[in-house]
Amino acid sequence: MEKTIRARFSKGVIKPLEKVDVDEGRQIAVTIKKLGGERGS
């Protein structure tokens, strides 16, 4: 499965902004892309 979602980085944790269909404890690959116009970009 491959899916792009929006997430927020807060206090050292990447938090998805939408539901993600992934089993608890499963390792996944994450690609970071800064979005323009938002804090920290």
Steps between C-alpha positions, in 0.01 A plus 500: 500500500623852424313812608586866554346666805543829683659490844625740764833473685452590867727441800711249308203298371351486149121505540275414201221749430275226362425134574773258392425133433815351658523229766618618843876450540561453127811667360442730202716722279443876528608763246514860628389787273458850644182674388513871425315765697496312828688557825849352489525499121 
